[in-house]
Amino acid sequence: MQPIPLRTTVIGSYPFPGWVEFASQHLNEFGSADYAELQDDATMIAILDQVGAGLDVITDGEQSRLDFNLSFYGFLDGLAMEPASPRRFGPPAHDQRGKHVIIGTLAASRGLGVVDEYERLRRLAPAGPVLKASIPGPYTLSGRLLPNAQYPDRWAITEALLPLVAAEIDALVKAGCQEITIDEPSMSCYAHREDTRRFVDLFNRTAAPAVGRCRLSTHLCFGNYKARAVGPRQYAPMFPAFLDFAVDELHLEMASREFAELEIIRDIAQVRDVSVGIIDVKSYYVETPADVAARVRRCLAHAPPERLSFAPDCGLSQTARWAARPKLQHMVEGVRIVRKELGLA
């Protein structure tokens, strides 16, 4: 059950301040101390915006990553990094991010960097909100790597990455992290065409080091690069298989889909907590607190408050900060309206 009924949370990412994006293009001009200060400052901004909104759960906004998962390839041994995107012009799409060549045995001799991110968050965050770390799962990470003779297909690459991610999850728990999201959006995107039971097995072996040791969640997403989806935006192909994920909470993208298939949260709430995306990160309409309250009430028709939490549909990295900030504020205000109505405030 949710630690706080109708809890307010986030998926993971938060928009970079403009100066961070500029600095990331000129990192060769920074010393190591300058770079550490940049990461601290950006993380503090993400923390301040989330704490200012009044969230029950916050993250570091993934401010030290290039993307929710792309920066992880820099931690992997055995890769030759793609020097440039294969397509640099035209409408934005996933193929503009390219793929890396595997040239040796995949390893992570320095870890994957998430423990450092969590320790930075813990050092900078005020007392009060729960601190959550997020880490991409091995199937999602495998999508940007090209098969070779040693790893002949995506499944083989995933199996090689799985123990590396599991080790980072174990290290996170040992570092004191109490809440972790294992992000596997590729599983959601391709559930319509792949073996969902195989996905469940992969996910649960990845999560195993943390099961029963911290609060675990995953995010069921259809893709959000430049606000573009990459899979059919339907939950039906994922269920009932995904009910067997070894997590405490499933996050569902709902607002951008006008709450299609909302009734599925009834089935999830029988066995898991469910975090409903009630803020559309793909739209620049800023939802009002009244909008949010109405959406919360719709969810309560299908699941009890002790099983429900609320978040933006996806991470906010693809949403400009001028919109992300009030969206979070209004989300919290709207949830509080319903908490008061139910006597939970």
CORWO-V465756 format. One record per helix or strand of 2 or more residues. SS is the DSSP state (~ for helix, > for strand). FROM is the first residue (numbers start at 1). TO is the last residue. If there is no record, write none. Layout:
ss & from & to
SS & FROM & TO
SS & FROM & TO
This chain:
ss & from & to
> & 7 & 8
~ & 18 & 24
~ & 27 & 29
~ & 32 & 53
> & 57 & 58
~ & 70 & 75
> & 77 & 80
~ & 94 & 97
> & 100 & 107
~ & 114 & 124
> & 130 & 136
~ & 138 & 142
> & 145 & 146
~ & 154 & 174
> & 179 & 183
~ & 185 & 189
~ & 196 & 210
> & 215 & 220
~ & 236 & 238
~ & 241 & 244
> & 249 & 252
~ & 255 & 257
~ & 264 & 269
> & 273 & 279
~ & 289 & 300
~ & 305 & 307
> & 308 & 312
~ & 321 & 341
